Amino acid sequence: MSLFDQVLANTVSVVESQPYASDLEAVTIIRDLKGLVRLVLEFKKDASGKDLTPADWDKKARKAIEGQLANALATYWGGRVWRKGERADAAYRALEKTIENSRMAWLDAPSKIPEAPQWFKLERLFSKSSWFSGAVSPPWSLDDPANPVIIAFYSFKGGVGRTTALAATALHLARAERTVVVLDLDLEAPGAGSLLLGSITPSDDGIVDYLLEMELSGQRPPTLLPYVAAQSGSALIASGKPIRVMSAGRLNRAFVEKIARLDFESYVSKGQSPLAKLLDHVRVEYKPDFVLLDVRSGLHDLGGLSLNGLSHLDVIFGLDTEQSWAGLAIVLALLGAAAPRRNVLLTHAMVTPARTDPEANLRFRQRSFDLFREHYYGEDEDMPDIADEDTPYGLALPYQEELLNVGNINSVAGLLTRADGPYARLVQVIGAYVQRDTI
């Protein structure tokens, strides 16, 4: 019996075992919402422009490959192989055009023949397609120095100090006279807004309200003022610039109902997602230097949208645990497959103190290096030197007991903003990655 993980490889094997395999120009695997597979075959053309479809295609060849696929894929076989151009009616041509516009090149197909066809995949998904939309780019480039840098803070597992690190980054930047806007995109378990604002009353409305209003009205609200609060306390930012914070929204029963009405999967299929429009609104209204996104843990749709479509740099937080490594392998493979490849900085969160285990970060960096080589960088690509501390293999953020269960950021502001501390180092490395002045 064919298992889900084996379906695509089995499909390649069946197709490339056909006597006409070397005459195929391209093959598109269409996998539907239930995981059923169908194929579109595109044959090469000879010198006269006639394609090299087998003479017995309609009588024997199609039936033969469909029978072999049914045997190899079992319950995952969708029952049909199409030949590109086999029908001339307008509806069929429109369907072919839709497939061509929606499919993605499958660059690492397990092909085993010298003259392999070009392989494509078209995956139809209920959710998570944001993790596979590798052609999506941030809403603006950094070629223009007036454009703000969008940085996503992400962790595969929660409880690793991600939000605390984001808050520390915001404080360092604000103290250095950088204009900072923070968006709490951890919508289902928000925390960045309350941590940064402390005793300051957040706005009644937040990101979920903004997105809902834009969906209903078809246009963005006239101003961000009803959705944003500012942290300007001197204990936190000294004499620097206020940090503007857009929280997820007011946490009450209605909040759950609002989230339930946000279809993040549809954001991928739209030309410009509402989140991209929100970021552009932030750019125009506040003209920030940096926009920091606190992104929900796990393989959530918002995580894919933020890391794989909105940000210029993904700061990822990892632990030296098997759960964390398994998640990082998935995330790095997805981000490495994007075009262009996403800019990633991996941090080693909650590093065991050197007095207890002086080799902890060295071990993490070596395993991280191996993970990047296997899942992120190209097979023949030169990798950054592991001996260079600024490379993405695990910037150390040591475990600090004082930061556990922080309820009031004012009480730990001194620890977070130390000029020689790990968060200052993080902000400096971020600046090097995005080629902007930080501190």
C-alpha positions as CSV (number, residue, x, y, z in Angstrom):
1,M,0.0,0.0,0.0
2,S,1.3,3.5,-0.9
3,L,1.7,5.9,2.0
4,F,1.2,9.6,1.7
5,D,5.0,10.3,2.1
6,Q,5.7,7.9,-0.8
7,V,3.1,9.0,-3.3
8,L,5.2,11.6,-5.2
9,A,8.3,9.5,-5.4
10,N,6.2,6.5,-6.6
11,T,4.6,8.8,-9.2
12,V,7.9,9.8,-10.6
13,S,9.1,6.2,-10.8
14,V,6.0,5.1,-12.7
15,V,6.2,8.0,-15.2
16,E,9.9,7.6,-15.8
17,S,9.6,3.9,-16.4
18,Q,7.4,4.5,-19.5
19,P,9.0,3.8,-22.9
20,Y,8.3,7.4,-23.9
21,A,9.7,9.1,-20.7
22,S,12.5,10.8,-22.6
23,D,10.0,12.3,-25.0
24,L,8.3,14.2,-22.1
25,E,8.9,17.9,-21.9
26,A,7.1,18.4,-18.5
27,V,4.9,16.6,-16.0
28,T,2.6,18.3,-13.6
29,I,1.4,16.4,-10.6
30,I,-2.0,17.7,-9.4
31,R,-2.8,16.7,-5.8
32,D,-6.2,17.6,-4.6
33,L,-7.6,18.4,-1.1
34,K,-7.8,14.8,-0.2
35,G,-4.3,14.0,-1.5
36,L,-5.5,12.2,-4.7
37,V,-3.0,12.5,-7.6
38,R,-3.7,13.3,-11.2
39,L,-1.2,14.0,-14.0
40,V,-0.8,16.3,-16.9
41,L,1.9,15.2,-19.4
42,E,3.5,17.6,-21.9
43,F,5.3,15.9,-24.8
44,K,8.3,17.4,-26.7
45,K,7.9,18.5,-30.3
46,D,10.0,17.3,-33.2
47,A,11.6,19.6,-35.8
48,S,8.3,20.0,-37.7
49,G,6.5,21.1,-34.6
50,K,4.5,17.9,-34.0
51,D,4.5,16.6,-30.5
52,L,6.0,13.2,-29.7
53,T,2.8,11.7,-28.2
54,P,2.9,7.9,-28.6
55,A,0.9,6.7,-31.6
56,D,-1.1,4.3,-29.4
57,W,-1.7,7.0,-26.7
58,D,-5.5,7.0,-26.7
59,K,-5.8,3.2,-27.1
60,K,-3.1,1.7,-25.0
61,A,-0.4,4.0,-23.6
62,R,-2.7,6.1,-21.4
63,K,-4.5,3.1,-20.1
64,A,-1.2,1.4,-19.3
65,I,0.2,4.3,-17.2
66,E,-3.1,4.8,-15.5
67,G,-3.2,1.1,-14.5
68,Q,0.4,1.3,-13.2
69,L,-0.3,4.4,-11.2
70,A,-3.5,2.9,-9.7
71,N,-1.3,-0.1,-8.6
72,A,1.5,2.1,-7.2
73,L,-0.5,4.8,-5.5
74,A,-3.5,2.7,-4.4
75,T,-6.0,4.9,-2.5
76,Y,-4.1,8.0,-3.5
77,W,-4.7,7.6,-7.3
78,G,-7.1,10.1,-8.7
79,G,-7.9,8.1,-11.8
80,R,-6.8,10.3,-14.6
81,V,-3.8,11.2,-16.8
82,W,-4.2,14.1,-19.3
83,R,-2.1,15.0,-22.2
84,K,-1.5,18.7,-22.7
85,G,-3.4,19.9,-25.8
86,E,-5.5,16.8,-26.2
87,R,-8.6,18.9,-26.5
88,A,-9.1,22.2,-28.4
89,D,-12.3,23.5,-26.8
90,A,-12.1,26.9,-24.9
91,A,-13.0,25.4,-21.5
92,Y,-10.1,22.9,-21.7
93,R,-7.7,25.5,-22.8
94,A,-8.7,27.7,-19.9
95,L,-8.2,24.9,-17.5
96,E,-4.7,24.2,-18.9
97,K,-3.9,27.9,-18.5
98,T,-5.0,27.9,-14.9
99,I,-2.8,24.9,-14.2
100,E,0.2,26.5,-15.8
101,N,-0.3,29.7,-13.8
102,S,-0.8,27.9,-10.5
103,R,1.8,25.1,-10.5
104,M,5.2,25.4,-9.0
105,A,8.5,23.9,-10.3
106,W,9.5,20.8,-8.3
107,L,13.2,21.3,-8.3
108,D,14.2,18.3,-6.1
109,A,12.0,15.7,-7.8
110,P,13.6,12.3,-7.3
111,S,14.3,11.8,-11.0
112,K,16.5,8.9,-12.1
113,I,16.7,9.2,-15.9
114,P,19.2,11.3,-17.9
115,E,16.6,13.0,-20.0
116,A,14.2,13.7,-17.2
117,P,11.2,15.9,-17.9
118,Q,10.7,19.1,-16.0
119,W,8.6,18.3,-12.9
120,F,5.8,20.6,-11.5
121,K,3.5,20.3,-8.6
122,L,0.1,21.9,-8.0
123,E,-1.1,21.3,-4.4
124,R,-4.6,22.1,-3.4
125,L,-4.8,22.6,0.3
126,F,-7.4,23.4,3.0
127,S,-4.7,25.4,4.9
128,K,-0.9,26.0,5.2
129,S,-0.4,27.0,1.6
130,S,1.3,30.1,2.8
131,W,4.3,27.9,3.7
132,F,4.5,26.7,0.1
133,S,4.0,30.0,-1.7
134,G,7.7,30.5,-2.5
135,A,7.2,33.2,-5.1
136,V,5.7,35.7,-2.7
137,S,7.9,38.6,-1.7
138,P,7.8,41.3,1.0
139,P,5.5,44.2,0.2
140,W,8.5,46.4,-0.7
141,S,12.2,46.0,-1.3
142,L,15.0,47.5,0.8
143,D,16.7,49.1,-2.2
144,D,15.1,52.3,-1.1
145,P,16.6,53.3,2.3
146,A,13.4,55.1,3.2
147,N,11.5,51.7,3.3
148,P,11.3,50.1,6.7
149,V,12.8,46.7,7.5
150,I,10.2,44.0,8.3
151,I,11.5,41.5,10.8
152,A,9.6,38.4,11.8
153,F,10.3,36.8,15.2
154,Y,9.3,33.1,15.1
155,S,9.7,29.9,17.1
156,F,8.5,26.4,16.2
157,K,7.8,25.8,19.9
158,G,6.5,28.3,22.4
159,G,8.1,29.4,25.7
160,V,11.5,30.1,24.3
161,G,11.7,33.8,25.0
162,R,10.7,35.0,21.5
163,T,8.4,37.8,22.6
164,T,10.9,39.0,25.2
165,A,13.6,39.1,22.6
166,L,11.3,41.1,20.3
167,A,10.6,43.6,23.2
168,A,14.3,43.9,23.9
169,T,15.0,44.6,20.2
170,A,12.3,47.3,20.2
171,L,13.7,48.9,23.3
172,H,17.3,49.0,21.9
173,L,16.1,50.4,18.6
174,A,13.9,53.1,20.2
175,R,16.7,54.2,22.5
176,A,18.9,54.5,19.4
177,E,16.4,57.0,17.9
178,R,14.9,54.4,15.5
179,T,11.2,54.6,14.8
180,V,9.7,51.2,15.6
181,V,6.3,49.7,15.1
182,V,5.4,46.3,16.7
183,L,2.6,44.1,15.3
184,D,1.4,41.3,17.6
185,L,0.6,38.6,15.0
186,D,0.3,35.9,17.6
187,L,-3.4,36.4,17.3
188,E,-4.5,33.2,19.0
189,A,-2.2,33.7,22.0
190,P,-1.2,37.4,22.0
191,G,1.4,38.8,24.3
192,A,3.7,41.3,22.7
193,G,1.2,44.1,23.1
194,S,0.6,43.6,26.8
195,L,4.3,43.1,27.5
196,L,5.5,46.2,25.8
197,L,2.7,48.5,26.9
198,G,2.7,47.4,30.5
199,S,0.3,49.6,32.4
200,I,-0.6,51.6,29.3
201,T,-4.2,51.0,28.2
202,P,-4.1,49.4,24.8
203,S,-6.3,50.5,22.0
204,D,-9.9,49.1,22.0
205,D,-9.3,47.7,18.6
206,G,-6.4,45.8,17.1
207,I,-5.2,43.8,14.2
208,V,-8.2,41.5,14.0
209,D,-10.5,44.5,14.0
210,Y,-8.5,46.2,11.3
211,L,-8.5,43.1,9.1
212,L,-12.2,42.5,9.5
213,E,-13.0,46.1,8.7
214,M,-10.9,46.0,5.6
215,E,-12.6,42.8,4.5
216,L,-16.1,44.2,5.0
217,S,-15.5,47.7,3.5
218,G,-13.1,46.6,0.7
219,Q,-10.7,49.4,1.7
220,R,-8.3,50.2,4.6
221,P,-9.4,52.4,7.4
222,P,-8.5,56.1,7.1
223,T,-6.1,56.0,10.0
224,L,-4.3,53.6,12.3
225,L,-4.9,55.8,15.4
226,P,-7.8,53.7,16.8
227,Y,-5.7,50.5,16.5
228,V,-2.3,51.7,17.9
229,A,-1.0,52.6,21.4
230,A,2.4,54.1,22.1
231,Q,5.0,53.2,24.7
232,S,7.0,56.3,25.6
233,G,7.9,55.7,29.2
234,S,11.4,57.0,30.0
235,A,12.2,54.0,32.1
236,L,12.0,51.9,29.0
237,I,13.1,54.1,26.1
238,A,15.1,56.7,28.0
239,S,15.1,59.8,25.7
240,G,14.5,57.7,22.6
241,K,11.5,57.5,20.3
242,P,8.1,56.1,21.3
243,I,7.4,52.5,20.3
244,R,4.1,52.1,18.5
245,V,2.3,48.9,19.3
246,M,-0.6,47.3,17.4
247,S,-2.0,44.6,19.6
248,A,-4.0,41.7,18.4
249,G,-7.2,43.2,19.8
250,R,-9.3,43.3,23.0
251,L,-9.3,39.9,24.6
252,N,-13.0,39.0,25.2
253,R,-15.5,36.5,23.9
254,A,-16.0,38.5,20.7
255,F,-12.3,38.3,20.0
256,V,-12.7,34.5,19.4
257,E,-15.6,35.2,17.0
258,K,-13.6,37.7,15.1
259,I,-10.6,35.4,14.6
260,A,-13.0,32.7,13.4
261,R,-14.0,35.0,10.6
262,L,-10.5,35.6,9.3
263,D,-9.6,33.3,6.4
264,F,-5.8,33.4,6.3
265,E,-5.8,30.7,3.6
266,S,-7.5,33.2,1.2
267,Y,-4.7,35.7,1.8
268,V,-2.4,33.5,-0.2
269,S,-4.5,33.4,-3.3
270,K,-5.2,37.2,-3.4
271,G,-2.9,39.5,-5.4
272,Q,-2.1,41.4,-2.2
273,S,-3.1,40.1,1.2
274,P,-4.8,42.3,3.8
275,L,-1.7,41.9,6.0
276,A,0.5,43.3,3.2
277,K,-1.9,46.2,3.0
278,L,-1.8,46.7,6.7
279,L,2.0,46.9,6.6
280,D,1.9,49.4,3.8
281,H,-0.5,51.5,5.9
282,V,2.0,51.4,8.7
283,R,4.8,52.4,6.3
284,V,2.9,55.4,4.9
285,E,1.4,56.7,8.2
286,Y,4.3,56.2,10.6
287,K,7.3,56.0,8.3
288,P,9.1,53.6,10.7
289,D,12.7,52.4,10.4
290,F,11.7,48.9,11.6
291,V,8.5,46.9,11.8
292,L,8.7,44.0,14.2
293,L,6.3,41.1,13.8
294,D,5.6,38.7,16.8
295,V,4.6,35.5,14.9
296,R,2.7,32.6,16.4
297,S,4.7,29.4,17.1
298,G,4.1,26.3,15.1
299,L,3.1,25.7,11.4
300,H,0.2,28.1,11.5
301,D,-1.0,29.9,8.4
302,L,0.1,33.3,9.9
303,G,3.6,31.9,10.4
304,G,3.8,31.0,6.8
305,L,2.4,34.4,5.7
306,S,4.8,36.3,7.9
307,L,8.0,34.3,7.3
308,N,7.4,33.3,3.7
309,G,5.8,36.4,2.3
310,L,6.0,39.5,4.5
311,S,9.4,39.8,6.2
312,H,12.9,40.8,5.0
313,L,14.5,38.8,7.8
314,D,13.2,35.8,9.8
315,V,14.7,35.6,13.3
316,I,14.0,32.1,14.4
317,F,14.3,30.8,18.0
318,G,15.4,27.3,18.7
319,L,16.2,25.1,21.6
320,D,18.7,22.1,21.8
321,T,15.8,19.6,22.0
322,E,14.7,16.9,19.6
323,Q,11.3,18.5,19.2
324,S,12.9,21.8,18.3
325,W,15.3,20.3,15.8
326,A,12.6,18.4,14.1
327,G,10.5,21.6,13.7
328,L,13.5,23.6,12.5
329,A,14.3,21.0,9.8
330,I,10.8,21.5,8.4
331,V,10.9,25.3,8.6
332,L,14.4,25.7,7.1
333,A,13.5,23.4,4.2
334,L,10.4,25.5,3.4
335,L,12.2,28.8,3.7
336,G,15.2,27.6,1.7
337,A,12.9,26.4,-1.1
338,A,11.4,29.9,-1.5
339,A,12.4,32.1,-4.5
340,P,14.2,34.2,-3.6
341,R,15.3,32.2,-0.5
342,R,14.3,33.8,2.8
343,N,16.9,35.5,4.9
344,V,17.2,33.6,8.2
345,L,18.9,34.2,11.5
346,L,18.7,31.3,13.9
347,T,19.2,32.0,17.6
348,H,20.0,29.5,20.3
349,A,17.5,30.4,22.9
350,M,17.8,29.8,26.7
351,V,21.4,28.6,26.4
352,T,22.6,26.7,29.4
353,P,25.0,28.9,31.4
354,A,28.7,28.4,30.6
355,R,29.5,27.6,34.2
356,T,27.2,24.5,33.9
357,D,27.9,23.5,30.3
358,P,30.6,25.6,28.5
359,E,30.1,23.6,25.2
360,A,26.4,24.1,24.9
361,N,26.4,26.7,22.2
362,L,29.2,25.1,20.2
363,R,27.2,21.9,20.0
364,F,24.1,23.8,18.9
365,R,26.0,25.7,16.2
366,Q,27.5,22.5,14.8
367,R,24.1,20.7,14.6
368,S,22.6,23.9,13.2
369,F,25.3,24.0,10.6
370,D,24.5,20.5,9.5
371,L,20.8,21.3,9.4
372,F,21.4,24.3,7.2
373,R,23.6,22.3,4.9
374,E,20.9,19.6,4.5
375,H,17.8,21.6,4.4
376,Y,18.5,25.3,3.5
377,Y,21.6,25.8,1.3
378,G,22.0,24.3,-2.2
379,E,23.9,21.1,-2.7
380,D,26.9,22.8,-4.4
381,E,26.6,26.1,-2.6
382,D,29.4,27.5,-0.4
383,M,28.1,28.0,3.2
384,P,29.0,30.8,5.6
385,D,31.9,29.8,7.8
386,I,30.7,28.3,11.1
387,A,33.6,30.0,12.9
388,D,32.1,33.4,12.0
389,E,29.9,34.5,14.9
390,D,27.6,36.5,12.7
391,T,26.6,33.5,10.6
392,P,23.0,32.2,11.1
393,Y,23.8,29.0,12.9
394,G,22.8,29.9,16.5
395,L,23.4,33.3,18.0
396,A,23.5,32.6,21.8
397,L,20.7,34.1,24.0
398,P,21.6,32.7,27.5
399,Y,19.1,31.5,29.9
400,Q,18.3,34.2,32.5
401,E,16.1,33.3,35.4
402,E,15.1,36.9,36.0
403,L,13.3,36.9,32.6
404,L,11.0,34.0,33.4
405,N,7.3,34.9,33.7
406,V,8.0,38.6,33.3
407,G,4.8,40.5,34.2
408,N,6.2,44.0,34.2
409,I,8.7,44.9,31.5
410,N,9.8,47.9,33.6
411,S,11.3,45.6,36.2
412,V,13.7,44.0,33.7
413,A,14.3,46.9,31.4
414,G,17.9,47.3,32.6
415,L,18.6,43.6,31.9
416,L,17.1,43.8,28.4
417,T,18.9,46.9,27.4
418,R,22.4,46.3,28.7
419,A,24.9,47.6,26.1
420,D,27.1,44.5,26.5
421,G,24.2,42.1,26.8
422,P,23.0,39.3,24.5
423,Y,20.0,41.4,23.2
424,A,22.3,44.3,22.2
425,R,24.3,41.7,20.3
426,L,21.2,40.4,18.6
427,V,20.2,43.9,17.4
428,Q,23.7,44.5,16.0
429,V,23.6,41.2,14.1
430,I,20.1,42.0,12.8
431,G,21.5,45.4,11.5
432,A,24.3,43.6,9.7
433,Y,21.9,41.2,8.0
434,V,19.6,43.9,6.7
435,Q,22.4,46.4,6.2
436,R,20.8,49.1,8.3
437,D,22.1,51.1,11.3
438,T,20.6,49.8,14.5
439,I,22.6,50.6,17.6
